[in-house]
């Protein structure tokens, strides 16, 4: 399920790859799991967004079964959940397999 072109966020790299990186440009993290059907439905949209916003937004995927500490830190209760980080803080949260337009509308508020 994981798109190999989208880097994985883990408990080990979350601080540097997501929080610190969001000081230079926003980072969107897709919280997902292999067993989650809606996550599979959203994956192509996330890949499209990664391509469409290349250079303006960093996109990462975090498997909640493998990175439980990070998922717990942000109180992820339902997946898929997309969190957008800017300057180390969550600035957007989108839960569920939503249309691409809803995601891009939220992202456009934070992407230069």
MORADA-V33006 format. One record per residue. N is the residue number from 0. RES is the residue in one letter. SS is DSSP state (a for helix, b for strand, c for the rest). PHI is phi in degrees with one decimal (NA if undefined). Layout:
BEGIN
n=[N & N]
res=[RES & RES]
ss=[SS & SS]
phi=[PHI & PHI]
END
This chain:
BEGIN
n=[0 & 1 & 2 & 3 & 4 & 5 & 6 & 7 & 8 & 9 & 10 & 11 & 12 & 13 & 14 & 15 & 16 & 17 & 18 & 19 & 20 & 21 & 22 & 23 & 24 & 25 & 26 & 27 & 28 & 29 & 30 & 31 & 32 & 33 & 34 & 35 & 36 & 37 & 38 & 39 & 40 & 41 & 42 & 43 & 44 & 45 & 46 & 47 & 48 & 49 & 50 & 51 & 52 & 53 & 54 & 55 & 56 & 57 & 58 & 59 & 60 & 61 & 62 & 63 & 64 & 65 & 66 & 67 & 68 & 69 & 70 & 71 & 72 & 73 & 74 & 75 & 76 & 77 & 78 & 79 & 80 & 81 & 82 & 83 & 84 & 85 & 86 & 87 & 88 & 89 & 90 & 91 & 92 & 93 & 94 & 95 & 96 & 97 & 98 & 99 & 100 & 101 & 102 & 103 & 104 & 105 & 106 & 107 & 108 & 109 & 110 & 111]
res=[X & X & X & X & X & X & X & X & X & X & X & X & X & X & X & X & X & X & X & X & X & X & X & X & X & X & X & X & X & X & X & X & X & X & X & X & X & X & X & X & X & X & X & X & X & X & X & X & X & X & X & X & X & X & X & X & X & X & X & X & X & X & X & X & X & X & X & X & X & X & X & X & X & X & X & X & X & X & X & X & X & X & X & X & X & X & X & X & X & X & X & X & X & X & X & X & X & X & X & X & X & X & X & X & X & X & X & X & X & X & X & X]
ss=[c & c & c & c & c & c & b & b & c & c & c & c & c & a & a & a & a & a & a & a & a & a & a & c & c & c & b & b & b & b & b & b & c & c & c & c & a & a & a & a & a & a & a & a & a & a & a & a & a & a & a & a & c & c & c & c & c & b & b & b & b & b & b & c & c & c & c & a & a & a & a & a & a & c & c & c & c & c & c & c & b & b & b & b & b & b & c & c & b & b & b & b & b & b & b & c & c & c & c & a & a & a & a & a & a & a & a & a & c & c & c & c]
phi=[NA & -64.4 & -78.0 & -65.9 & -81.1 & -103.8 & -65.5 & -90.6 & -91.6 & -132.5 & -60.1 & -73.9 & -113.0 & -59.2 & -58.3 & -80.8 & -79.3 & -112.1 & -66.0 & -69.6 & -65.9 & -73.4 & -76.5 & -95.6 & -155.6 & -59.6 & -124.7 & -104.4 & -112.1 & -94.8 & -85.7 & -145.0 & -148.4 & -59.3 & -82.7 & -89.8 & -60.7 & -60.5 & -63.7 & -64.2 & -67.3 & -82.1 & -53.4 & -63.3 & -65.8 & -62.3 & -64.0 & -62.6 & -64.0 & -57.8 & -70.6 & -61.9 & -104.1 & -54.6 & 89.7 & -111.4 & -146.9 & -94.3 & -117.3 & -135.5 & -117.6 & -126.1 & -79.2 & -64.9 & -76.5 & -100.6 & -128.3 & -64.5 & -64.4 & -66.7 & -62.3 & -67.8 & -58.3 & -104.9 & 51.8 & -72.7 & -110.4 & -134.4 & -128.8 & -72.5 & -129.1 & -107.6 & -114.6 & -109.4 & -107.5 & -141.7 & 53.3 & 78.3 & -120.4 & -74.4 & -113.3 & -147.9 & -136.5 & -126.9 & -113.5 & 103.6 & -84.0 & -98.8 & -64.6 & -54.6 & -59.5 & -66.5 & -69.7 & -65.9 & -61.1 & -66.9 & -64.4 & -62.8 & -71.4 & -122.3 & -102.4 & -77.5]
END
